[in-house]
Amino acid sequence: MKTTSPLHDLSPELALVDERAAVDARAALSDPSVTLDRILVEASASAREVRAARQRIFELSDVEPPQRRRTYRRPKLVGAFATWAVVAVLVAESRIHTLF
């Protein structure tokens, strides 16, 4: 014979209309603050473990960790300046043509 908890046999919507079912359902729930604290502690521990694992991988590997890629700011600035110069020349030329 199968035995189940009375809470599992009821529809969750029944707690909205039956006060006794609502009280029993709330009593069966865990404390939300304890659950949240446990999740935060586990997430913090997981983050520490990941950092430690990455550090061990870098220490044990023969290859150095990737260096930060050099940003090519100067070519971008030259390209932007050239674009603005071309636009300025075209605008000035179109104004000259509209004057004559």
WOBEL-V994596 format. One record per residue. N is the residue number from 1. SS is DSSP state (2 for helix, 1 for strand, 0 for the rest). D_CENTER is the distance of its C-alpha to the mean C-alpha in whole Angstrom. Layout:
# WOBEL-V994596
<<N:SS:D_CENTER> <N:SS:D_CENTER>>
This chain:
# WOBEL-V994596
<<1:0:48> <2:0:44> <3:0:43> <4:0:40> <5:0:39> <6:2:40> <7:2:36> <8:2:35> <9:2:38> <10:0:37> <11:0:35> <12:0:32> <13:0:33> <14:2:37> <15:2:35> <16:2:35> <17:2:39> <18:0:40> <19:2:40> <20:2:41> <21:2:38> <22:2:35> <23:2:37> <24:2:37> <25:2:33> <26:2:32> <27:2:34> <28:2:32> <29:0:29> <30:0:28> <31:0:27> <32:2:23> <33:2:23> <34:2:24> <35:2:22> <36:2:19> <37:2:20> <38:2:21> <39:2:17> <40:2:16> <41:2:19> <42:2:18> <43:2:14> <44:2:16> <45:2:18> <46:2:16> <47:2:14> <48:2:18> <49:2:19> <50:2:17> <51:2:18> <52:2:21> <53:2:21> <54:2:20> <55:2:23> <56:2:25> <57:2:24> <58:2:25> <59:2:28> <60:2:30> <61:0:29> <62:0:32> <63:0:29> <64:0:28> <65:0:24> <66:0:23> <67:0:24> <68:0:22> <69:0:23> <70:0:26> <71:0:25> <72:0:28> <73:2:28> <74:2:32> <75:2:32> <76:2:30> <77:2:32> <78:2:35> <79:2:34> <80:2:33> <81:2:36> <82:2:38> <83:2:36> <84:2:37> <85:2:41> <86:2:41> <87:2:40> <88:2:42> <89:2:45> <90:2:45> <91:2:45> <92:2:48> <93:2:50> <94:2:49> <95:2:50> <96:2:53> <97:2:54> <98:2:54> <99:2:56> <100:0:59>>
